[in-house]
Amino acid sequence: MSAAPTAPNQPPPSRSGRLLSLVRRLIDYGKQLAATLRQRPVPNDTTDLVCTFGTDHLPLILARIAQGLHRAGLLEEKIARAAARLDAEPQPKPAPTPRASFRSEAQPPSPRRAEPQQPTDAASVLANLPTPDQIAAMVRRQPICAVLADICRDLGIAPSHPLWRELHLAINQYGGNWLRMAMERLDRAFPIADIVARLKAKPAAPPEPAGTGPPIATPA
């Protein structure tokens, strides 16, 4: 008997198809993560949670995951609508790596405008999260790379995650800056400003007791 004919090679997926596959895997991961956190009690040592999400406040973490899932669903719809355009456009180039700028000592740095103080306690942050309508408006006007970066922050995607490499390539290819996203994640895990504030708030060491008289002479 003759061997059965082999199936023809499948064509490689289109750019929009690869993006949709990535977003759908993010959605699956976010749903699984939320279910795990709801079922598992908060551990006594919450260092991993703080490093991943910037907080160990479970309601805030779950709200951010839900926020990321909402973004991902909207991005899936956005990519599907723009699939023909994305596939017809030239291959997007990775964003250039930012170079450090060196200033002359005689040239003073340009003044920076003071930004309004943002709330840092978990209850206030939770109360000030954007609404679903606000998130939808942001996704409509943001480029794909920015929405992907926001989803990564919402879901606490770390460099050890299986999707990390594919995500950072997609963010760079569509005009984003993966390095900036990684630095923001590091700053969230180790907030230097908060650490410095806590150090400054520590009480000063008590003063040494004052002497009560001249030093005692030692015998020759």
N, C-alpha and C positions, 0 to 999 in steps of 0.2 A: 504494500500500500504506500502511496506517496504521502509525504509529510504534509500536515495541514499548513496552509499559507500563513505566514506570520503577519501580524497586524502592522499596518504602516506606522511609521514613527509619528508620534503626536507633535504638532507644531508647538513651539514654545509659547507660553502664555503672553498675552499682551501686557503693556505697562499698566493699563487700568485693571486688568485681571490680577496682576501681582499685587497691586495696591489693595484691591478688594479682598483678596485672600489674607493679606496682612491684617487689615482692619477686622475681619471676621474672627481671626485667631485672637486678636486683642479682646474682642467682645466675649469670646468663650473664656479667656483667662480671667477677665474682670468678674464674670458671673461666678466662676468657681472660687475666686478669691473672696468675694462677698459671702458666699455660702459657708466657706471655711471659717471666716472670722465670726460669723453669727453663731456657729455651732461650738466653737472652741472658746473656753474661758480665757480672759486676758491673763497672761502669765505674770508672775511676780516681777520678773526682770523684763522690762519693756524696752530695753535698749534697741533691739532690732526694729520694733515698731517706730520708735522715734527716728532712727536713722533712715527708715524707708519712707515714712510719711511726715516727719517733722513733728509728730505728736503721738501720744499714746491714748488719746481720747477717742474711744471706739465709735461713738455716734458721729464725730467729725470725720473719722477715717471712712466709715461706711457712706457718709454723704458725699465725700470726694470720689469714692469708687462709683457711686450712682451717677455723679456728675460726669465722670470719664466715660461711662457706658452710654450716657445720653449724647455726649460729643461724638463717640464712635459711631453710633447709629445715624446721626446726622451726616457725618463724614462719608459713611457708606452710601447714603442717598446722593450726596454731592458728587462722589466719584462716578456713580452709575449714570447720573445725568450728563456728566462731562466726559464719558468714556470715549466717544468718537473723537473729540478734540484732543484728549490726552494721548490717544494712540496715533493721531495724525501729526502731532507736534514733533519737532526734533528731540532727540534724547536730551533731557535736562542735564546741565553740567553741575557738578558738585560746587557748593559755595566755597569761595576762596577762604583760606585760613587767615584770620585777622592778624595783622602784624602790630607789634608793639610800637607805639609812637614815642619818640625821644624828643624832649623839649630842652631848649637851651636854658641854662641857669638864669640868664638875663630875662627870659620870657616867662612872666608869671602865668600860672594855669588859669584858664577861664573860670569864672565863678560859676558854681552850680546852684541851681535853685533848690531851696529847701522843699522836700516833699512832705505832704501831710503825714502825720504819725498814724500808722495803721494799728488796729487792735491786735494783740498777740495772744490773749487768753482764748482757750478753745471755744467757750460759749459765744464770745463775740465774733470769732472767725466763722463759726457755724451759722450764726444769725446773718452774717454779711455775705454768704456765698451767693453767686449769681443765680437768678431764677432760670427755669428751663427756657423761657422766652428770650432772656438775655443771652444765654448760651447759644441758642439757635441763631440769633442775630450775629454773634461773634463768628460762628462757624461759616455763615454765609459770606462774610467779608474777609475772613482770614485765608491766607494761602494754605495749601495742604500741609506743608511742613510745620506751620505754626499749630495747626490743630493736632497733628501727631505728637508734637512736643507737649502740648497741654494734656493729652491723653496719658502720655508717659508719666507726667507729674501726678495726675489724678490717681493712677493705678500703682504708683510707686515702683515703676519698672527700674530695676537695678542692672548694673553691668553683667551680673551673673545670670540674668534671665535669658532663656533660649532665643527670644526674639530681639535681644538688644542689638546685635550686629545688623540684622535686617532693618530694624527701625532707624538706626543711626545712618545707614546708607540711604534710606528713603528720605530722611529729613535733610541730609546734605544735598541729595540730588534735586530736590524740589525747592532749593533756595534757602534752606535753614542753616543753622549752625549747631551741629551736635556738640561741639566743645563748650559752647555757652550753656547749653542745656545741662551738660555734665557738671559744670562749675556751679550752676544754680542748685543742682541736687546736692552737691557737696556742701554748699553754704546752708542749705536747709537742714542737713544732718548735723553740721557743726557751726551754728550761728555765732560768728565771731562777736558781733555787736552785743548779743545777749550775754555771752561769756564775759566780755569786758565789763558790762554793767554789773554783773553779779560780783565780780572781783572788786569793783569799786565800792560796792555796797557792804563789803565785809567790814566789821568794826576794826578800828585801828588797834594796834597792840598797846596794852597799858603802859604808861610811862614808868621808867625805872624810878625806884624810890630815891628821894633826895638824901644826900649825906647829912649826918647830924653833927659833924665836927671835923676837925682836921684829921688827916690819916694817921694811924697809929705807927709810931716809929718802930722799926724792927731792930733788935739788938745786934750789935756789931759781932 
